[in-house]
Amino acid sequence: MATSLFFLVPAVVLVGLVLPLWLVLHYMTGWREQKRSGGIDSATLGDIETTARRLEDRIASLERVLDAEDPAWREKA
């Protein structure tokens, strides 16, 4: 009886107190990390905007070239 009580008390303390506290703290840390790194920063957003403008310029240039070479290319597509 004394031996089983020797193992039972630490097991109850571990499962009843330590494990729930550890789980709560673990997930709180994960939620904080997601908040901090979840959004797109302004530098990345600026790079995306610059790339989009360059691609729009390329498309406009290609359309001008195609209009000069074959004015009816839009109707063919």
Residue, then its C-alpha position, 0 to 999 in steps of 0.5 A: m500500500a505504501t509503495s502504490l501511494f508513493f507512486l500515486v501521489p506524484a502521478v496525481v500531482l503531475v496529471g492534475l497540476v503540471l500537465p495542464l499548466w504546461l499545455v496552457l503555457h505551451y499553446m499561449t507561446g504558440w499563439r503569441e508567435q503566430k500573432r507576431s509573425g502572421g502578418i506580411d511586413s511592409a518590406t515584403l508588401g513593397d516588394i510585391e507591389t514593385t514586382a506587380r508594377r514591373l509585370e504590368d509594364r511588361i504586359a503593356s510593352l508586349e501589347r504595344v509590340l503585338d498591336a504594331e505587328d498584328p493589329a487583329w491579335r486580340e480578336k484571334a485569341 
